[in-house]
Amino acid sequence: MATKIAAAQNRLYKNAFVCKVCKHKMKLEPLKILSGKARCRKCKSNDFRPVRKK
Ligand SMILES: [Zn+2]
């Protein structure tokens, strides 16, 4: 893929996380995830993973 697209994807997914419970994708600061302050809007879970798994 072109580097432009890679850069755009990096920007898009940089602060994006997916709720492990309901798979809802959210924009969150990584610090909030690590400190446990992040909450899923849909299911109130605080269990998240980064969007890009591989
Ligand atoms: Zn959720």
mmCIF file of the protein (N, C-alpha, C, O) and its ligand, coordinates in Angstrom:
data_MODEL
# 
_entry.id   MODEL 
# 
loop_
_entity.id 
_entity.type 
_entity.pdbx_number_of_molecules 
1 polymer     1 
2 non-polymer 1 
# 
_entity_poly.entity_id                      1 
_entity_poly.type                           'polypeptide(L)' 
_entity_poly.nstd_linkage                   no 
_entity_poly.nstd_monomer                   no 
_entity_poly.pdbx_seq_one_letter_code       MATKIAAAQNRLYKNAFVCKVCKHKMKLEPLKILSGKARCRKCKSNDFRPVRKK 
_entity_poly.pdbx_seq_one_letter_code_can   MATKIAAAQNRLYKNAFVCKVCKHKMKLEPLKILSGKARCRKCKSNDFRPVRKK 
_entity_poly.pdbx_strand_id                 A 
# 
loop_
_entity_poly_seq.entity_id 
_entity_poly_seq.num 
_entity_poly_seq.mon_id 
_entity_poly_seq.hetero 
1 1  MET n 
1 2  ALA n 
1 3  THR n 
1 4  LYS n 
1 5  ILE n 
1 6  ALA n 
1 7  ALA n 
1 8  ALA n 
1 9  GLN n 
1 10 ASN n 
1 11 ARG n 
1 12 LEU n 
1 13 TYR n 
1 14 LYS n 
1 15 ASN n 
1 16 ALA n 
1 17 PHE n 
1 18 VAL n 
1 19 CYS n 
1 20 LYS n 
1 21 VAL n 
1 22 CYS n 
1 23 LYS n 
1 24 HIS n 
1 25 LYS n 
1 26 MET n 
1 27 LYS n 
1 28 LEU n 
1 29 GLU n 
1 30 PRO n 
1 31 LEU n 
1 32 LYS n 
1 33 ILE n 
1 34 LEU n 
1 35 SER n 
1 36 GLY n 
1 37 LYS n 
1 38 ALA n 
1 39 ARG n 
1 40 CYS n 
1 41 ARG n 
1 42 LYS n 
1 43 CYS n 
1 44 LYS n 
1 45 SER n 
1 46 ASN n 
1 47 ASP n 
1 48 PHE n 
1 49 ARG n 
1 50 PRO n 
1 51 VAL n 
1 52 ARG n 
1 53 LYS n 
1 54 LYS n 
# 
loop_
_struct_asym.id 
_struct_asym.entity_id 
A 1 
B 2 
# 
loop_
_chem_comp.id 
_chem_comp.type 
_chem_comp.mon_nstd_flag 
ALA 'L-peptide linking' y 
ARG 'L-peptide linking' y 
ASN 'L-peptide linking' y 
ASP 'L-peptide linking' y 
CYS 'L-peptide linking' y 
GLN 'L-peptide linking' y 
GLU 'L-peptide linking' y 
GLY 'peptide linking'   y 
HIS 'L-peptide linking' y 
ILE 'L-peptide linking' y 
LEU 'L-peptide linking' y 
LYS 'L-peptide linking' y 
MET 'L-peptide linking' y 
PHE 'L-peptide linking' y 
PRO 'L-peptide linking' y 
SER 'L-peptide linking' y 
THR 'L-peptide linking' y 
TYR 'L-peptide linking' y 
VAL 'L-peptide linking' y 
ZN  non-polymer         . 
# 
_pdbx_entity_nonpoly.entity_id   2 
_pdbx_entity_nonpoly.name        ? 
_pdbx_entity_nonpoly.comp_id     ZN 
# 
_pdbx_nonpoly_scheme.asym_id         B 
_pdbx_nonpoly_scheme.entity_id       2 
_pdbx_nonpoly_scheme.mon_id          ZN 
_pdbx_nonpoly_scheme.ndb_seq_num     1 
_pdbx_nonpoly_scheme.pdb_seq_num     101 
_pdbx_nonpoly_scheme.auth_seq_num    101 
_pdbx_nonpoly_scheme.pdb_mon_id      ZN 
_pdbx_nonpoly_scheme.auth_mon_id     ZN 
_pdbx_nonpoly_scheme.pdb_strand_id   A 
_pdbx_nonpoly_scheme.pdb_ins_code    . 
# 
loop_
_atom_site.group_PDB 
_atom_site.id 
_atom_site.type_symbol 
_atom_site.label_atom_id 
_atom_site.label_alt_id 
_atom_site.label_comp_id 
_atom_site.label_asym_id 
_atom_site.label_entity_id 
_atom_site.label_seq_id 
_atom_site.pdbx_PDB_ins_code 
_atom_site.Cartn_x 
_atom_site.Cartn_y 
_atom_site.Cartn_z 
_atom_site.occupancy 
_atom_site.B_iso_or_equiv 
_atom_site.pdbx_formal_charge 
_atom_site.auth_seq_id 
_atom_site.auth_comp_id 
_atom_site.auth_asym_id 
_atom_site.auth_atom_id 
_atom_site.pdbx_PDB_model_num 
ATOM   1   N  N  . MET A 1 1  ? 0.839   -1.213 0.000  1.00 0.00 ? 1   MET A N  1 
ATOM   2   C  CA . MET A 1 1  ? 0.000   0.000  0.000  1.00 0.00 ? 1   MET A CA 1 
ATOM   3   C  C  . MET A 1 1  ? 0.870   1.258  0.000  1.00 0.00 ? 1   MET A C  1 
ATOM   4   O  O  . MET A 1 1  ? 2.024   1.244  0.429  1.00 0.00 ? 1   MET A O  1 
ATOM   5   N  N  . ALA A 1 2  ? 0.295   2.308  -0.479 1.00 0.00 ? 2   ALA A N  1 
ATOM   6   C  CA . ALA A 1 2  ? 1.034   3.569  -0.523 1.00 0.00 ? 2   ALA A CA 1 
ATOM   7   C  C  . ALA A 1 2  ? 1.240   4.121  0.884  1.00 0.00 ? 2   ALA A C  1 
ATOM   8   O  O  . ALA A 1 2  ? 0.429   3.903  1.784  1.00 0.00 ? 2   ALA A O  1 
ATOM   9   N  N  . THR A 1 3  ? 2.316   4.822  1.043  1.00 0.00 ? 3   THR A N  1 
ATOM   10  C  CA . THR A 1 3  ? 2.628   5.347  2.382  1.00 0.00 ? 3   THR A CA 1 
ATOM   11  C  C  . THR A 1 3  ? 1.600   6.368  2.851  1.00 0.00 ? 3   THR A C  1 
ATOM   12  O  O  . THR A 1 3  ? 1.357   6.518  4.048  1.00 0.00 ? 3   THR A O  1 
ATOM   13  N  N  . LYS A 1 4  ? 1.003   7.066  1.893  1.00 0.00 ? 4   LYS A N  1 
ATOM   14  C  CA . LYS A 1 4  ? -0.024  8.049  2.276  1.00 0.00 ? 4   LYS A CA 1 
ATOM   15  C  C  . LYS A 1 4  ? -1.176  7.357  2.994  1.00 0.00 ? 4   LYS A C  1 
ATOM   16  O  O  . LYS A 1 4  ? -1.682  7.835  4.009  1.00 0.00 ? 4   LYS A O  1 
ATOM   17  N  N  . ILE A 1 5  ? -1.567  6.238  2.444  1.00 0.00 ? 5   ILE A N  1 
ATOM   18  C  CA . ILE A 1 5  ? -2.688  5.508  3.043  1.00 0.00 ? 5   ILE A CA 1 
ATOM   19  C  C  . ILE A 1 5  ? -2.297  4.953  4.413  1.00 0.00 ? 5   ILE A C  1 
ATOM   20  O  O  . ILE A 1 5  ? -3.092  4.974  5.353  1.00 0.00 ? 5   ILE A O  1 
ATOM   21  N  N  . ALA A 1 6  ? -1.075  4.463  4.509  1.00 0.00 ? 6   ALA A N  1 
ATOM   22  C  CA . ALA A 1 6  ? -0.602  3.931  5.796  1.00 0.00 ? 6   ALA A CA 1 
ATOM   23  C  C  . ALA A 1 6  ? -0.611  5.029  6.845  1.00 0.00 ? 6   ALA A C  1 
ATOM   24  O  O  . ALA A 1 6  ? -0.994  4.793  7.991  1.00 0.00 ? 6   ALA A O  1 
ATOM   25  N  N  . ALA A 1 7  ? -0.195  6.220  6.461  1.00 0.00 ? 7   ALA A N  1 
ATOM   26  C  CA . ALA A 1 7  ? -0.173  7.332  7.402  1.00 0.00 ? 7   ALA A CA 1 
ATOM   27  C  C  . ALA A 1 7  ? -1.587  7.686  7.844  1.00 0.00 ? 7   ALA A C  1 
ATOM   28  O  O  . ALA A 1 7  ? -1.825  7.983  9.014  1.00 0.00 ? 7   ALA A O  1 
ATOM   29  N  N  . ALA A 1 8  ? -2.511  7.653  6.912  1.00 0.00 ? 8   ALA A N  1 
ATOM   30  C  CA . ALA A 1 8  ? -3.897  7.982  7.234  1.00 0.00 ? 8   ALA A CA 1 
ATOM   31  C  C  . ALA A 1 8  ? -4.490  6.939  8.179  1.00 0.00 ? 8   ALA A C  1 
ATOM   32  O  O  . ALA A 1 8  ? -5.219  7.277  9.112  1.00 0.00 ? 8   ALA A O  1 
ATOM   33  N  N  . GLN A 1 9  ? -4.171  5.672  7.929  1.00 0.00 ? 9   GLN A N  1 
ATOM   34  C  CA . GLN A 1 9  ? -4.693  4.618  8.790  1.00 0.00 ? 9   GLN A CA 1 
ATOM   35  C  C  . GLN A 1 9  ? -4.107  4.732  10.189 1.00 0.00 ? 9   GLN A C  1 
ATOM   36  O  O  . GLN A 1 9  ? -4.796  4.511  11.185 1.00 0.00 ? 9   GLN A O  1 
ATOM   37  N  N  . ASN A 1 10 ? -2.834  5.078  10.251 1.00 0.00 ? 10  ASN A N  1 
ATOM   38  C  CA . ASN A 1 10 ? -2.193  5.245  11.545 1.00 0.00 ? 10  ASN A CA 1 
ATOM   39  C  C  . ASN A 1 10 ? -2.897  6.343  12.335 1.00 0.00 ? 10  ASN A C  1 
ATOM   40  O  O  . ASN A 1 10 ? -3.116  6.217  13.540 1.00 0.00 ? 10  ASN A O  1 
ATOM   41  N  N  . ARG A 1 11 ? -3.243  7.414  11.643 1.00 0.00 ? 11  ARG A N  1 
ATOM   42  C  CA . ARG A 1 11 ? -3.911  8.536  12.301 1.00 0.00 ? 11  ARG A CA 1 
ATOM   43  C  C  . ARG A 1 11 ? -5.310  8.112  12.762 1.00 0.00 ? 11  ARG A C  1 
ATOM   44  O  O  . ARG A 1 11 ? -5.744  8.441  13.866 1.00 0.00 ? 11  ARG A O  1 
ATOM   45  N  N  . LEU A 1 12 ? -5.994  7.380  11.894 1.00 0.00 ? 12  LEU A N  1 
ATOM   46  C  CA . LEU A 1 12 ? -7.368  6.984  12.204 1.00 0.00 ? 12  LEU A CA 1 
ATOM   47  C  C  . LEU A 1 12 ? -7.432  6.015  13.382 1.00 0.00 ? 12  LEU A C  1 
ATOM   48  O  O  . LEU A 1 12 ? -8.332  6.098  14.218 1.00 0.00 ? 12  LEU A O  1 
ATOM   49  N  N  . TYR A 1 13 ? -6.476  5.107  13.438 1.00 0.00 ? 13  TYR A N  1 
ATOM   50  C  CA . TYR A 1 13 ? -6.562  4.052  14.449 1.00 0.00 ? 13  TYR A CA 1 
ATOM   51  C  C  . TYR A 1 13 ? -5.705  4.312  15.679 1.00 0.00 ? 13  TYR A C  1 
ATOM   52  O  O  . TYR A 1 13 ? -5.669  3.512  16.614 1.00 0.00 ? 13  TYR A O  1 
ATOM   53  N  N  . LYS A 1 14 ? -5.026  5.430  15.658 1.00 0.00 ? 14  LYS A N  1 
ATOM   54  C  CA . LYS A 1 14 ? -4.081  5.693  16.748 1.00 0.00 ? 14  LYS A CA 1 
ATOM   55  C  C  . LYS A 1 14 ? -4.766  5.671  18.115 1.00 0.00 ? 14  LYS A C  1 
ATOM   56  O  O  . LYS A 1 14 ? -4.287  5.036  19.055 1.00 0.00 ? 14  LYS A O  1 
ATOM   57  N  N  . ASN A 1 15 ? -5.887  6.371  18.207 1.00 0.00 ? 15  ASN A N  1 
ATOM   58  C  CA . ASN A 1 15 ? -6.571  6.433  19.504 1.00 0.00 ? 15  ASN A CA 1 
ATOM   59  C  C  . ASN A 1 15 ? -7.904  5.704  19.482 1.00 0.00 ? 15  ASN A C  1 
ATOM   60  O  O  . ASN A 1 15 ? -8.808  6.005  20.262 1.00 0.00 ? 15  ASN A O  1 
ATOM   61  N  N  . ALA A 1 16 ? -8.009  4.746  18.581 1.00 0.00 ? 16  ALA A N  1 
ATOM   62  C  CA . ALA A 1 16 ? -9.273  4.022  18.485 1.00 0.00 ? 16  ALA A CA 1 
ATOM   63  C  C  . ALA A 1 16 ? -9.161  2.659  19.168 1.00 0.00 ? 16  ALA A C  1 
ATOM   64  O  O  . ALA A 1 16 ? -8.177  1.939  19.000 1.00 0.00 ? 16  ALA A O  1 
ATOM   65  N  N  . PHE A 1 17 ? -10.182 2.328  19.933 1.00 0.00 ? 17  PHE A N  1 
ATOM   66  C  CA . PHE A 1 17 ? -10.201 1.048  20.633 1.00 0.00 ? 17  PHE A CA 1 
ATOM   67  C  C  . PHE A 1 17 ? -11.555 0.379  20.449 1.00 0.00 ? 17  PHE A C  1 
ATOM   68  O  O  . PHE A 1 17 ? -12.569 1.034  20.206 1.00 0.00 ? 17  PHE A O  1 
ATOM   69  N  N  . VAL A 1 18 ? -11.540 -0.934 20.573 1.00 0.00 ? 18  VAL A N  1 
ATOM   70  C  CA . VAL A 1 18 ? -12.768 -1.695 20.410 1.00 0.00 ? 18  VAL A CA 1 
ATOM   71  C  C  . VAL A 1 18 ? -13.137 -2.336 21.735 1.00 0.00 ? 18  VAL A C  1 
ATOM   72  O  O  . VAL A 1 18 ? -12.298 -2.942 22.403 1.00 0.00 ? 18  VAL A O  1 
ATOM   73  N  N  . CYS A 1 19 ? -14.388 -2.197 22.104 1.00 0.00 ? 19  CYS A N  1 
ATOM   74  C  CA . CYS A 1 19 ? -14.878 -2.835 23.314 1.00 0.00 ? 19  CYS A CA 1 
ATOM   75  C  C  . CYS A 1 19 ? -14.849 -4.346 23.128 1.00 0.00 ? 19  CYS A C  1 
ATOM   76  O  O  . CYS A 1 19 ? -15.322 -4.868 22.119 1.00 0.00 ? 19  CYS A O  1 
ATOM   77  N  N  . LYS A 1 20 ? -14.291 -5.040 24.112 1.00 0.00 ? 20  LYS A N  1 
ATOM   78  C  CA . LYS A 1 20 ? -14.186 -6.493 23.984 1.00 0.00 ? 20  LYS A CA 1 
ATOM   79  C  C  . LYS A 1 20 ? -15.528 -7.169 24.175 1.00 0.00 ? 20  LYS A C  1 
ATOM   80  O  O  . LYS A 1 20 ? -15.709 -8.315 23.765 1.00 0.00 ? 20  LYS A O  1 
ATOM   81  N  N  . VAL A 1 21 ? -16.458 -6.486 24.783 1.00 0.00 ? 21  VAL A N  1 
ATOM   82  C  CA . VAL A 1 21 ? -17.749 -7.097 25.098 1.00 0.00 ? 21  VAL A CA 1 
ATOM   83  C  C  . VAL A 1 21 ? -18.720 -6.952 23.928 1.00 0.00 ? 21  VAL A C  1 
ATOM   84  O  O  . VAL A 1 21 ? -19.288 -7.941 23.466 1.00 0.00 ? 21  VAL A O  1 
ATOM   85  N  N  . CYS A 1 22 ? -18.914 -5.705 23.443 1.00 0.00 ? 22  CYS A N  1 
ATOM   86  C  CA . CYS A 1 22 ? -19.937 -5.478 22.418 1.00 0.00 ? 22  CYS A CA 1 
ATOM   87  C  C  . CYS A 1 22 ? -19.329 -5.072 21.082 1.00 0.00 ? 22  CYS A C  1 
ATOM   88  O  O  . CYS A 1 22 ? -20.067 -4.782 20.141 1.00 0.00 ? 22  CYS A O  1 
ATOM   89  N  N  . LYS A 1 23 ? -18.000 -5.044 20.973 1.00 0.00 ? 23  LYS A N  1 
ATOM   90  C  CA . LYS A 1 23 ? -17.297 -4.734 19.722 1.00 0.00 ? 23  LYS A CA 1 
ATOM   91  C  C  . LYS A 1 23 ? -17.545 -3.318 19.222 1.00 0.00 ? 23  LYS A C  1 
ATOM   92  O  O  . LYS A 1 23 ? -17.338 -3.031 18.043 1.00 0.00 ? 23  LYS A O  1 
ATOM   93  N  N  . HIS A 1 24 ? -17.977 -2.446 20.094 1.00 0.00 ? 24  HIS A N  1 
ATOM   94  C  CA . HIS A 1 24 ? -18.207 -1.062 19.715 1.00 0.00 ? 24  HIS A CA 1 
ATOM   95  C  C  . HIS A 1 24 ? -16.871 -0.335 19.600 1.00 0.00 ? 24  HIS A C  1 
ATOM   96  O  O  . HIS A 1 24 ? -16.044 -0.396 20.509 1.00 0.00 ? 24  HIS A O  1 
ATOM   97  N  N  . LYS A 1 25 ? -16.665 0.360  18.467 1.00 0.00 ? 25  LYS A N  1 
ATOM   98  C  CA . LYS A 1 25 ? -15.404 1.064  18.255 1.00 0.00 ? 25  LYS A CA 1 
ATOM   99  C  C  . LYS A 1 25 ? -15.514 2.491  18.771 1.00 0.00 ? 25  LYS A C  1 
ATOM   100 O  O  . LYS A 1 25 ? -16.481 3.199  18.491 1.00 0.00 ? 25  LYS A O  1 
ATOM   101 N  N  . MET A 1 26 ? -14.512 2.894  19.523 1.00 0.00 ? 26  MET A N  1 
ATOM   102 C  CA . MET A 1 26 ? -14.539 4.228  20.105 1.00 0.00 ? 26  MET A CA 1 
ATOM   103 C  C  . MET A 1 26 ? -13.188 4.898  19.978 1.00 0.00 ? 26  MET A C  1 
ATOM   104 O  O  . MET A 1 26 ? -12.146 4.244  19.916 1.00 0.00 ? 26  MET A O  1 
ATOM   105 N  N  . LYS A 1 27 ? -13.233 6.234  19.940 1.00 0.00 ? 27  LYS A N  1 
ATOM   106 C  CA . LYS A 1 27 ? -11.997 7.014  19.994 1.00 0.00 ? 27  LYS A CA 1 
ATOM   107 C  C  . LYS A 1 27 ? -11.707 7.324  21.454 1.00 0.00 ? 27  LYS A C  1 
ATOM   108 O  O  . LYS A 1 27 ? -12.498 7.970  22.141 1.00 0.00 ? 27  LYS A O  1 
ATOM   109 N  N  . LEU A 1 28 ? -10.551 6.847  21.914 1.00 0.00 ? 28  LEU A N  1 
ATOM   110 C  CA . LEU A 1 28 ? -10.200 7.062  23.313 1.00 0.00 ? 28  LEU A CA 1 
ATOM   111 C  C  . LEU A 1 28 ? -8.707  7.330  23.430 1.00 0.00 ? 28  LEU A C  1 
ATOM   112 O  O  . LEU A 1 28 ? -7.917  6.921  22.579 1.00 0.00 ? 28  LEU A O  1 
ATOM   113 N  N  . GLU A 1 29 ? -8.343  8.013  24.481 1.00 0.00 ? 29  GLU A N  1 
ATOM   114 C  CA . GLU A 1 29 ? -6.918  8.210  24.730 1.00 0.00 ? 29  GLU A CA 1 
ATOM   115 C  C  . GLU A 1 29 ? -6.351  6.955  25.382 1.00 0.00 ? 29  GLU A C  1 
ATOM   116 O  O  . GLU A 1 29 ? -6.938  6.420  26.322 1.00 0.00 ? 29  GLU A O  1 
ATOM   117 N  N  . PRO A 1 30 ? -5.206  6.483  24.881 1.00 0.00 ? 30  PRO A N  1 
ATOM   118 C  CA . PRO A 1 30 ? -4.609  5.273  25.442 1.00 0.00 ? 30  PRO A CA 1 
ATOM   119 C  C  . PRO A 1 30 ? -4.385  5.377  26.947 1.00 0.00 ? 30  PRO A C  1 
ATOM   120 O  O  . PRO A 1 30 ? -4.489  4.382  27.664 1.00 0.00 ? 30  PRO A O  1 
ATOM   121 N  N  . LEU A 1 31 ? -4.079  6.576  27.421 1.00 0.00 ? 31  LEU A N  1 
ATOM   122 C  CA . LEU A 1 31 ? -3.860  6.761  28.861 1.00 0.00 ? 31  LEU A CA 1 
ATOM   123 C  C  . LEU A 1 31 ? -5.112  6.433  29.664 1.00 0.00 ? 31  LEU A C  1 
ATOM   124 O  O  . LEU A 1 31 ? -5.035  5.890  30.766 1.00 0.00 ? 31  LEU A O  1 
ATOM   125 N  N  . LYS A 1 32 ? -6.262  6.770  29.094 1.00 0.00 ? 32  LYS A N  1 
ATOM   126 C  CA . LYS A 1 32 ? -7.516  6.479  29.796 1.00 0.00 ? 32  LYS A CA 1 
ATOM   127 C  C  . LYS A 1 32 ? -7.759  4.979  29.878 1.00 0.00 ? 32  LYS A C  1 
ATOM   128 O  O  . LYS A 1 32 ? -8.266  4.470  30.878 1.00 0.00 ? 32  LYS A O  1 
ATOM   129 N  N  . ILE A 1 33 ? -7.392  4.290  28.819 1.00 0.00 ? 33  ILE A N  1 
ATOM   130 C  CA . ILE A 1 33 ? -7.541  2.835  28.817 1.00 0.00 ? 33  ILE A CA 1 
ATOM   131 C  C  . ILE A 1 33 ? -6.667  2.234  29.908 1.00 0.00 ? 33  ILE A C  1 
ATOM   132 O  O  . ILE A 1 33 ? -7.108  1.396  30.694 1.00 0.00 ? 33  ILE A O  1 
ATOM   133 N  N  . LEU A 1 34 ? -5.405  2.688  29.936 1.00 0.00 ? 34  LEU A N  1 
ATOM   134 C  CA . LEU A 1 34 ? -4.449  2.103  30.873 1.00 0.00 ? 34  LEU A CA 1 
ATOM   135 C  C  . LEU A 1 34 ? -4.827  2.404  32.317 1.00 0.00 ? 34  LEU A C  1 
ATOM   136 O  O  . LEU A 1 34 ? -4.595  1.586  33.206 1.00 0.00 ? 34  LEU A O  1 
ATOM   137 N  N  . SER A 1 35 ? -5.402  3.560  32.547 1.00 0.00 ? 35  SER A N  1 
ATOM   138 C  CA . SER A 1 35 ? -5.753  3.926  33.914 1.00 0.00 ? 35  SER A CA 1 
ATOM   139 C  C  . SER A 1 35 ? -7.136  3.421  34.299 1.00 0.00 ? 35  SER A C  1 
ATOM   140 O  O  . SER A 1 35 ? -7.589  3.638  35.423 1.00 0.00 ? 35  SER A O  1 
ATOM   141 N  N  . GLY A 1 36 ? -7.815  2.740  33.358 1.00 0.00 ? 36  GLY A N  1 
ATOM   142 C  CA . GLY A 1 36 ? -9.117  2.145  33.658 1.00 0.00 ? 36  GLY A CA 1 
ATOM   143 C  C  . GLY A 1 36 ? -10.252 3.143  33.712 1.00 0.00 ? 36  GLY A C  1 
ATOM   144 O  O  . GLY A 1 36 ? -11.320 2.840  34.244 1.00 0.00 ? 36  GLY A O  1 
ATOM   145 N  N  . LYS A 1 37 ? -10.033 4.343  33.163 1.00 0.00 ? 37  LYS A N  1 
ATOM   146 C  CA . LYS A 1 37 ? -11.087 5.356  33.230 1.00 0.00 ? 37  LYS A CA 1 
ATOM   147 C  C  . LYS A 1 37 ? -12.026 5.296  32.029 1.00 0.00 ? 37  LYS A C  1 
ATOM   148 O  O  . LYS A 1 37 ? -13.082 5.929  32.019 1.00 0.00 ? 37  LYS A O  1 
ATOM   149 N  N  . ALA A 1 38 ? -11.629 4.531  31.024 1.00 0.00 ? 38  ALA A N  1 
ATOM   150 C  CA . ALA A 1 38 ? -12.445 4.458  29.816 1.00 0.00 ? 38  ALA A CA 1 
ATOM   151 C  C  . ALA A 1 38 ? -13.674 3.583  30.056 1.00 0.00 ? 38  ALA A C  1 
ATOM   152 O  O  . ALA A 1 38 ? -13.606 2.545  30.714 1.00 0.00 ? 38  ALA A O  1 
ATOM   153 N  N  . ARG A 1 39 ? -14.784 4.030  29.507 1.00 0.00 ? 39  ARG A N  1 
ATOM   154 C  CA . ARG A 1 39 ? -16.020 3.260  29.648 1.00 0.00 ? 39  ARG A CA 1 
ATOM   155 C  C  . ARG A 1 39 ? -16.708 3.167  28.292 1.00 0.00 ? 39  ARG A C  1 
ATOM   156 O  O  . ARG A 1 39 ? -16.825 4.161  27.576 1.00 0.00 ? 39  ARG A O  1 
ATOM   157 N  N  . CYS A 1 40 ? -17.157 1.980  27.952 1.00 0.00 ? 40  CYS A N  1 
ATOM   158 C  CA . CYS A 1 40 ? -17.898 1.815  26.716 1.00 0.00 ? 40  CYS A CA 1 
ATOM   159 C  C  . CYS A 1 40 ? -19.247 2.511  26.843 1.00 0.00 ? 40  CYS A C  1 
ATOM   160 O  O  . CYS A 1 40 ? -19.936 2.386  27.855 1.00 0.00 ? 40  CYS A O  1 
ATOM   161 N  N  . ARG A 1 41 ? -19.607 3.242  25.801 1.00 0.00 ? 41  ARG A N  1 
ATOM   162 C  CA . ARG A 1 41 ? -20.874 3.988  25.838 1.00 0.00 ? 41  ARG A CA 1 
ATOM   163 C  C  . ARG A 1 41 ? -22.079 3.052  25.763 1.00 0.00 ? 41  ARG A C  1 
ATOM   164 O  O  . ARG A 1 41 ? -23.164 3.367  26.251 1.00 0.00 ? 41  ARG A O  1 
ATOM   165 N  N  . LYS A 1 42 ? -21.864 1.911  25.150 1.00 0.00 ? 42  LYS A N  1 
ATOM   166 C  CA . LYS A 1 42 ? -23.002 1.018  24.933 1.00 0.00 ? 42  LYS A CA 1 
ATOM   167 C  C  . LYS A 1 42 ? -23.251 0.094  26.117 1.00 0.00 ? 42  LYS A C  1 
ATOM   168 O  O  . LYS A 1 42 ? -24.374 -0.027 26.606 1.00 0.00 ? 42  LYS A O  1 
ATOM   169 N  N  . CYS A 1 43 ? -22.154 -0.572 26.579 1.00 0.00 ? 43  CYS A N  1 
ATOM   170 C  CA . CYS A 1 43 ? -22.356 -1.607 27.589 1.00 0.00 ? 43  CYS A CA 1 
ATOM   171 C  C  . CYS A 1 43 ? -21.666 -1.288 28.912 1.00 0.00 ? 43  CYS A C  1 
ATOM   172 O  O  . CYS A 1 43 ? -21.699 -2.107 29.831 1.00 0.00 ? 43  CYS A O  1 
ATOM   173 N  N  . LYS A 1 44 ? -21.042 -0.117 29.028 1.00 0.00 ? 44  LYS A N  1 
ATOM   174 C  CA . LYS A 1 44 ? -20.405 0.327  30.269 1.00 0.00 ? 44  LYS A CA 1 
ATOM   175 C  C  . LYS A 1 44 ? -19.202 -0.516 30.662 1.00 0.00 ? 44  LYS A C  1 
ATOM   176 O  O  . LYS A 1 44 ? -18.711 -0.424 31.787 1.00 0.00 ? 44  LYS A O  1 
ATOM   177 N  N  . SER A 1 45 ? -18.738 -1.326 29.745 1.00 0.00 ? 45  SER A N  1 
ATOM   178 C  CA . SER A 1 45 ? -17.556 -2.129 30.039 1.00 0.00 ? 45  SER A CA 1 
ATOM   179 C  C  . SER A 1 45 ? -16.304 -1.260 30.001 1.00 0.00 ? 45  SER A C  1 
ATOM   180 O  O  . SER A 1 45 ? -16.287 -0.227 29.332 1.00 0.00 ? 45  SER A O  1 
ATOM   181 N  N  . ASN A 1 46 ? -15.272 -1.667 30.703 1.00 0.00 ? 46  ASN A N  1 
ATOM   182 C  CA . ASN A 1 46 ? -13.988 -0.959 30.570 1.00 0.00 ? 46  ASN A CA 1 
ATOM   183 C  C  . ASN A 1 46 ? -12.906 -1.903 30.066 1.00 0.00 ? 46  ASN A C  1 
ATOM   184 O  O  . ASN A 1 46 ? -11.726 -1.750 30.381 1.00 0.00 ? 46  ASN A O  1 
ATOM   185 N  N  . ASP A 1 47 ? -13.332 -2.870 29.287 1.00 0.00 ? 47  ASP A N  1 
ATOM   186 C  CA . ASP A 1 47 ? -12.400 -3.827 28.711 1.00 0.00 ? 47  ASP A CA 1 
ATOM   187 C  C  . ASP A 1 47 ? -12.230 -3.512 27.234 1.00 0.00 ? 47  ASP A C  1 
ATOM   188 O  O  . ASP A 1 47 ? -13.140 -3.745 26.439 1.00 0.00 ? 47  ASP A O  1 
ATOM   189 N  N  . PHE A 1 48 ? -11.073 -2.983 26.863 1.00 0.00 ? 48  PHE A N  1 
ATOM   190 C  CA . PHE A 1 48 ? -10.854 -2.558 25.491 1.00 0.00 ? 48  PHE A CA 1 
ATOM   191 C  C  . PHE A 1 48 ? -9.610  -3.211 24.905 1.00 0.00 ? 48  PHE A C  1 
ATOM   192 O  O  . PHE A 1 48 ? -8.715  -3.668 25.615 1.00 0.00 ? 48  PHE A O  1 
ATOM   193 N  N  . ARG A 1 49 ? -9.596  -3.233 23.566 1.00 0.00 ? 49  ARG A N  1 
ATOM   194 C  CA . ARG A 1 49 ? -8.391  -3.649 22.853 1.00 0.00 ? 49  ARG A CA 1 
ATOM   195 C  C  . ARG A 1 49 ? -8.168  -2.669 21.705 1.00 0.00 ? 49  ARG A C  1 
ATOM   196 O  O  . ARG A 1 49 ? -9.115  -2.022 21.256 1.00 0.00 ? 49  ARG A O  1 
ATOM   197 N  N  . PRO A 1 50 ? -6.920  -2.548 21.220 1.00 0.00 ? 50  PRO A N  1 
ATOM   198 C  CA . PRO A 1 50 ? -6.673  -1.695 20.066 1.00 0.00 ? 50  PRO A CA 1 
ATOM   199 C  C  . PRO A 1 50 ? -7.410  -2.213 18.835 1.00 0.00 ? 50  PRO A C  1 
ATOM   200 O  O  . PRO A 1 50 ? -7.725  -3.400 18.746 1.00 0.00 ? 50  PRO A O  1 
ATOM   201 N  N  . VAL A 1 51 ? -7.684  -1.315 17.883 1.00 0.00 ? 51  VAL A N  1 
ATOM   202 C  CA . VAL A 1 51 ? -8.454  -1.715 16.712 1.00 0.00 ? 51  VAL A CA 1 
ATOM   203 C  C  . VAL A 1 51 ? -7.692  -2.718 15.853 1.00 0.00 ? 51  VAL A C  1 
ATOM   204 O  O  . VAL A 1 51 ? -8.253  -3.723 15.417 1.00 0.00 ? 51  VAL A O  1 
ATOM   205 N  N  . ARG A 1 52 ? -6.419  -2.443 15.614 1.00 0.00 ? 52  ARG A N  1 
ATOM   206 C  CA . ARG A 1 52 ? -5.643  -3.340 14.763 1.00 0.00 ? 52  ARG A CA 1 
ATOM   207 C  C  . ARG A 1 52 ? -5.113  -4.503 15.587 1.00 0.00 ? 52  ARG A C  1 
ATOM   208 O  O  . ARG A 1 52 ? -4.254  -4.327 16.452 1.00 0.00 ? 52  ARG A O  1 
ATOM   209 N  N  . LYS A 1 53 ? -5.615  -5.647 15.318 1.00 0.00 ? 53  LYS A N  1 
ATOM   210 C  CA . LYS A 1 53 ? -5.247  -6.809 16.125 1.00 0.00 ? 53  LYS A CA 1 
ATOM   211 C  C  . LYS A 1 53 ? -3.941  -7.432 15.640 1.00 0.00 ? 53  LYS A C  1 
ATOM   212 O  O  . LYS A 1 53 ? -3.129  -7.890 16.444 1.00 0.00 ? 53  LYS A O  1 
ATOM   213 N  N  . LYS A 1 54 ? -3.741  -7.446 14.311 1.00 0.00 ? 54  LYS A N  1 
ATOM   214 C  CA . LYS A 1 54 ? -2.589  -8.149 13.760 1.00 0.00 ? 54  LYS A CA 1 
ATOM   215 C  C  . LYS A 1 54 ? -1.355  -7.239 13.663 1.00 0.00 ? 54  LYS A C  1 
ATOM   216 O  O  . LYS A 1 54 ? -0.296  -7.681 13.217 1.00 0.00 ? 54  LYS A O  1 
HETATM 217 ZN ZN . ZN  B 2 .  ? -19.164 -2.281 24.978 1.00 0.00 2 101 ZN  A ZN 1 
# 
